[in-house]
Amino acid sequence: MSKKGQKTPRWRLVYEGRDLQNGLLSDEGKYDAMQILSKLFDEGKPNAIDPDEVEAIDTLAEASDD
């Protein structure tokens, strides 16, 4: 059932215990968000978040674990 590039909102990006977005992200949205975080961090922007410190949580996997 898992298709590459799935558009189903399923991902939460969490940094230091807080969500970085409102709602859930699709696979594409997660990829785009991580690219933006990486770019800002690499450019040394003030308050940029290290993407290696961001946890991507698959909410569909959590639901199937219950």
Protein Blocks (a to p, Z undefined) as FASTA:
>chain_A
ZZghiabdfbdcdeehiafbecjddfklmmmmmmmmmmmmmnopghiacfklpccddfkl
mmmmZZ
